[in-house]
Amino acid sequence: MGIFNLVSLALFVIGSFAAHEPNPTNEENTIGKKWVVLVAGSRGWSNYRHQADICHAYQIVKENGIPESHIITMMVDDIAYNYRNPSPGTIINQPNGKDVYKGVKIDYKGRDVNKKNFLKIITGDKTGMRSIGTGRVIKGGPLDRIFINFANEGSTGLISFSDDYLYADELNKAFNSMHGNKTYNKHTSKQTARKRTIFNDFRVVRTNVTKSNVMIYGDLEVGQETLSSFIGYTGNAADHSPDVQQSSEFNMKNTISSRDVYESNIQYELAQDELSLPESFKLSSELRRNEEMRSVIDSVFRNIYSEVVKARPHIKSKIGEYDKPNDLKLNLATFPCYRSILNQISESCFSLPRNPYVLDHLTVFANMCVFDDQIHQMVDNIVVRSCSDVPKDITYLK
């Protein structure tokens, strides 16, 4: 398997994986099962969209005939009954939409939503998940299909959980484990009830998404298969991919970066002038603190970059400018170095996973490791010096 450059806000990993399951039925030997893993990797009201998307996905696959016993859901579950929710106990995924939270069975909540548990779930480590949540894991067979929908933010070579990063090499290792001893079985589904292919949906999304990176990875032959071969189909929908049209009410001028959602929400609430004085003061303080945090991050990152370039002048043309890094391809040898630098920043400066603002600024560190996969030995020392004056209690509020 290759290396992924994961930069989209929602990651869809689609493939057929093999594992050993005892005593399969004749039908399972012929057709195989469908498994769906739904993950909202974030927490907090400002990340409402991630849990809303996962709840919506749950409703879709269940309606498509995927049994609840084959749907595994991970989400912190701090949105439906959040004090800021105007409709407690409900979650919608579009303006004035219907409740998509009702009926969703969540296997892993709160702190159980993390990288280690996710990797154990998809690799079928039932022993490792004992006494955690429902303990359910994928129990795949040689003909089974697995659809993974992961919703959260990401950056070069990684996607985010609320307290940790999942790196592409770790995901690659998990997929290799799932592949097993060459028992991976990929067969092309020829179902006629559903003609929409994975590539078809990919093209529709790529055409209509203009402010984010829509990408596809892996075995491209799988892209020719019908989407229904992974997420089911009941025959209630049309046999062709519908045209996607933007609402006439949609105004591109009103769109903002996902990194700025929290701050924009606060600014909007303050502008409405409907808050009590204590509430207004609290939100103003949060906004000011987050602006200070961004300033600290920019200062630390720029200083690390400057010190590295000062020590290794010839590296600058290879990795690019801090604000405009070059587009370099990662490889497996890159990740120990890349992970070491980011871990050192989290230990010495501030938690990177808890500060989504950093995600737009990590590429330059990945580039350093592409140029020299041993450079972390020098960079780690620079990080420690650069963070010596950073207050230990400073953190991003969400």
C-alpha positions in Angstrom: 0.0 0.0 0.0 1.1 3.5 -0.6 1.4 6.5 1.6 -1.5 8.9 2.0 -1.4 12.7 2.1 -4.5 13.2 4.2 -5.6 16.8 4.1 -9.4 16.6 3.6 -11.8 17.4 6.4 -13.5 14.1 6.1 -11.6 10.9 5.2 -13.4 8.0 3.5 -11.4 4.8 3.4 -13.0 2.2 1.2 -11.7 -1.3 0.6 -12.2 -5.0 0.9 -10.2 -6.6 3.7 -9.7 -10.2 4.7 -9.6 -11.8 8.1 -10.3 -15.3 9.4 -13.7 -16.0 10.8 -14.7 -19.5 11.8 -17.5 -21.6 10.2 -18.8 -19.1 7.5 -22.1 -20.0 5.9 -22.4 -20.9 2.3 -24.0 -17.5 1.6 -21.1 -15.7 3.3 -18.6 -17.8 1.3 -20.3 -16.5 -1.9 -21.2 -13.0 -1.1 -19.5 -11.9 2.1 -20.6 -9.4 4.7 -20.6 -5.6 4.8 -19.1 -3.8 7.8 -19.4 0.0 8.4 -17.2 1.9 10.9 -18.3 5.5 11.6 -16.0 7.8 13.5 -16.3 11.5 14.5 -12.8 12.2 15.8 -13.5 15.6 17.4 -15.3 16.9 20.4 -16.9 20.2 21.3 -19.8 22.3 20.1 -17.7 24.1 17.5 -17.2 20.7 15.8 -20.9 20.0 15.6 -20.6 19.2 11.9 -18.5 16.0 12.5 -21.0 14.3 14.8 -23.9 15.5 12.6 -22.3 13.9 9.6 -21.6 10.6 11.3 -25.2 10.5 12.7 -26.5 11.1 9.1 -24.2 8.4 7.8 -25.6 6.0 10.4 -29.1 6.7 9.2 -28.2 6.1 5.6 -26.4 2.8 6.0 -29.1 1.5 8.4 -31.8 2.5 5.9 -29.7 0.8 3.2 -30.0 -2.5 5.0 -26.7 -2.8 6.9 -27.6 -4.5 10.2 -26.9 -2.7 13.4 -24.6 -5.6 14.4 -22.3 -4.6 11.5 -22.2 -0.9 12.2 -19.6 0.3 14.7 -19.9 4.0 15.8 -17.4 6.1 17.6 -18.3 9.7 18.7 -17.7 11.6 21.9 -21.5 12.4 22.1 -21.2 15.8 23.7 -23.4 17.7 21.1 -27.0 16.4 21.4 -27.3 17.5 25.1 -24.8 20.3 25.0 -26.0 23.4 26.9 -25.7 25.4 23.7 -28.0 23.1 21.7 -31.3 25.0 21.2 -33.0 21.6 20.7 -31.7 19.3 23.4 -31.5 15.7 22.4 -31.4 16.3 18.7 -28.7 16.8 16.0 -29.4 18.0 12.4 -27.0 17.9 9.5 -28.5 20.7 7.4 -30.5 23.9 8.2 -34.0 23.0 9.4 -33.2 19.4 8.8 -34.7 16.4 10.6 -33.1 14.8 13.7 -30.4 12.4 12.7 -29.3 11.6 16.3 -32.4 9.5 17.2 -31.8 5.8 17.0 -28.0 6.1 16.6 -26.3 3.4 18.7 -22.9 4.6 19.8 -20.4 1.9 20.7 -17.6 4.2 22.0 -18.1 7.6 23.6 -16.0 10.2 25.4 -12.4 9.4 26.0 -12.9 6.0 24.4 -12.8 7.8 21.0 -9.1 7.7 20.4 -6.5 6.4 17.9 -5.5 3.3 19.8 -9.1 2.1 20.1 -9.9 2.9 16.5 -6.9 0.8 15.3 -7.9 -2.1 17.5 -11.5 -2.0 16.2 -10.6 -2.1 12.5 -8.0 -4.8 13.0 -10.4 -7.0 15.0 -8.5 -6.9 18.3 -11.5 -8.0 20.5 -9.2 -8.8 23.5 -7.7 -5.3 23.4 -11.2 -3.7 23.5 -12.5 -5.8 26.3 -14.3 -3.7 29.0 -14.2 -0.6 26.7 -17.5 0.6 25.4 -19.5 -2.2 23.8 -16.2 -4.0 23.0 -17.4 -4.6 19.5 -14.8 -4.9 16.7 -14.8 -5.9 13.0 -14.9 -9.6 12.6 -14.3 -9.8 8.9 -14.0 -12.8 6.6 -12.1 -13.2 3.3 -15.0 -11.9 1.2 -16.2 -9.1 3.5 -16.3 -5.4 2.6 -15.5 -2.6 5.1 -16.5 1.0 4.7 -14.9 3.5 7.1 -16.2 7.0 7.4 -13.9 9.2 9.4 -15.0 12.8 10.0 -12.6 15.3 11.4 -9.8 17.7 10.3 -6.4 16.7 9.1 -3.1 17.8 7.7 -0.2 16.5 5.7 0.1 12.7 6.4 -2.3 12.7 9.4 -5.9 13.0 10.6 -6.9 14.2 14.0 -8.5 12.7 17.1 -9.3 15.2 19.8 -6.1 14.3 21.8 -3.9 12.6 19.3 -3.0 12.3 15.6 -3.4 9.2 13.5 -0.5 9.1 11.0 -0.7 7.6 7.5 2.0 5.0 8.3 0.0 3.8 11.3 -3.2 3.5 9.2 -1.1 1.8 6.5 0.2 -0.7 9.1 -3.4 -1.5 10.2 -4.5 -2.0 6.6 -1.6 -4.4 6.1 -2.6 -6.3 9.2 -6.2 -6.5 7.9 -4.8 -7.8 4.6 -3.2 -10.6 6.5 -1.3 -13.4 4.8 -2.3 -12.6 1.2 -5.9 -13.5 2.1 -7.2 -10.1 0.8 -10.0 -10.8 -1.6 -11.2 -8.1 -3.9 -14.0 -8.9 -6.3 -16.0 -6.5 -8.5 -19.6 -6.4 -7.6 -22.0 -6.5 -10.6 -25.1 -5.5 -8.8 -27.6 -3.8 -11.1 -30.0 -2.3 -8.6 -27.5 0.5 -7.9 -25.4 1.9 -10.7 -23.7 4.7 -8.7 -20.0 3.8 -8.4 -17.5 5.1 -5.9 -15.7 7.1 -8.7 -19.1 8.6 -9.7 -19.7 9.9 -6.2 -16.1 11.1 -6.0 -16.5 13.2 -9.1 -19.7 14.7 -7.9 -18.2 15.7 -4.6 -15.0 17.0 -6.2 -17.0 19.2 -8.6 -19.1 20.7 -5.8 -16.5 21.2 -3.1 -14.5 24.3 -3.8 -12.9 25.2 -0.4 -11.4 21.9 0.5 -9.2 19.1 -0.9 -11.2 16.1 -2.3 -8.9 13.2 -2.9 -9.0 9.5 -3.5 -6.4 6.8 -2.6 -5.7 3.1 -2.7 -6.8 0.5 -5.2 -8.4 2.5 -8.0 -10.1 -0.6 -9.4 -12.3 -0.5 -6.3 -13.5 2.9 -7.5 -15.3 1.1 -10.4 -17.5 -0.9 -8.0 -20.9 0.2 -7.0 -21.2 2.2 -3.8 -24.0 -0.2 -2.7 -21.5 -3.0 -2.5 -20.1 -1.3 0.6 -23.0 0.6 2.2 -25.9 -1.4 1.1 -29.0 -0.6 -1.0 -32.7 -1.3 -0.4 -34.1 -0.3 -3.8 -35.9 2.8 -2.5 -33.6 5.3 -4.3 -33.1 6.1 -7.9 -30.8 3.9 -10.0 -28.7 6.8 -11.1 -26.7 9.4 -9.4 -28.8 12.6 -8.9 -27.6 15.9 -10.0 -26.2 18.0 -7.1 -27.3 21.5 -7.1 -26.2 24.3 -4.8 -29.0 26.1 -2.9 -29.9 29.5 -4.3 -29.5 30.7 -0.7 -25.9 29.6 -0.6 -23.5 32.5 -0.6 -19.8 31.8 -1.0 -19.0 35.1 0.7 -20.4 33.6 3.9 -18.1 30.5 3.9 -15.2 30.3 6.3 -12.3 28.0 6.9 -13.1 25.2 9.3 -10.1 26.4 11.4 -12.1 29.6 12.1 -15.5 28.2 12.9 -15.1 28.6 16.7 -13.9 32.2 16.5 -16.5 33.1 13.9 -19.3 31.7 16.1 -18.2 33.7 19.0 -18.0 36.9 16.9 -21.4 36.3 15.6 -22.9 35.8 19.0 -21.3 38.9 20.3 -22.5 40.9 17.3 -26.1 39.9 18.0 -26.0 41.9 21.3 -28.5 39.4 22.9 -26.1 38.1 25.5 -26.1 38.9 29.2 -23.1 40.9 30.5 -21.5 37.8 32.1 -22.0 35.7 28.9 -20.6 38.5 26.8 -17.6 38.8 29.0 -16.9 35.1 29.0 -17.1 34.8 25.2 -14.9 37.9 24.8 -12.3 36.4 27.1 -12.3 33.1 25.2 -11.9 35.0 21.9 -9.0 37.0 23.2 -7.3 33.9 24.7 -7.6 32.0 21.4 -6.1 35.0 19.5 -3.2 35.0 22.0 -2.8 31.2 21.4 -2.6 31.7 17.6 0.0 34.4 18.1 2.1 32.0 20.3 1.8 29.2 17.8 2.9 31.5 14.9 5.8 32.8 16.9 7.0 29.4 17.9 6.6 27.8 14.5 8.3 30.6 12.7 11.2 30.5 15.2 11.7 26.8 14.7 11.7 27.2 10.9 14.1 30.1 11.1 16.5 28.2 13.3 16.4 25.1 11.1 17.1 27.2 8.0 19.9 29.1 9.8 21.5 25.7 10.7 21.0 24.2 7.3 20.8 27.1 4.8 20.5 24.8 1.7 17.3 23.2 3.0 15.2 26.3 2.4 14.9 25.9 -1.4 13.9 22.3 -0.9 11.2 22.6 1.7 9.9 26.0 0.7 8.9 29.1 2.7 7.2 28.8 6.0 4.0 30.4 4.6 4.3 28.6 1.3 5.9 25.2 1.7 6.7 23.1 -1.3 4.5 20.1 -2.1 6.8 17.1 -1.3 5.7 13.5 -1.3 6.0 11.6 2.0 7.2 8.0 2.2 7.3 5.5 5.0 10.8 6.5 6.1 9.5 10.1 6.7 7.1 9.3 9.5 9.3 8.5 12.5 11.0 11.8 12.0 7.8 13.7 11.4 6.1 12.1 14.4 9.1 12.9 16.6 9.0 16.6 15.8 5.3 16.9 16.3 5.4 14.9 19.6 8.3 17.1 20.8 6.2 20.3 20.1 3.3 18.8 22.0 5.5 17.9 25.0 7.5 21.1 25.1 5.1 23.8 23.8 1.4 23.0 23.6 -0.9 20.2 22.5 -1.1 20.1 18.7 -4.2 17.9 18.5 -6.1 20.4 20.8 -5.1 23.3 18.6 -6.6 22.8 15.1 -5.1 26.1 14.0 -1.8 24.4 13.7 -3.0 22.0 11.0 -2.5 24.6 8.2 1.2 24.9 9.3 2.5 21.3 9.7 3.5 20.7 6.1 6.8 22.5 6.5 7.8 20.0 9.2 6.9 17.1 7.1 9.0 18.6 4.3 12.0 18.8 6.6 11.7 15.0 7.2 11.3 14.3 3.5 14.5 16.2 2.8 16.3 14.4 5.7 14.6 11.7 7.7 17.2 12.1 10.5 16.7 15.9 10.9 14.4 15.4 13.9 17.5 14.9 16.0 18.4 18.5 15.4 14.9 19.9 15.2 13.8 18.4 18.5 16.5 20.4 20.3 15.5 23.5 18.5 11.8 22.9 19.6 12.9 22.6 23.3 14.7 25.9 23.1 11.9 27.7 21.2 9.3 26.6 23.7 11.2 27.4 26.9 9.2 30.6 27.5 5.8 29.3 26.4 3.4 29.3 29.4 2.5 25.7 30.2 -1.2 26.4 30.9 -1.9 28.0 27.6 -4.3 26.1 25.5 -7.0 26.5 22.8 -10.6 26.8 24.0 -13.3 25.0 22.1 
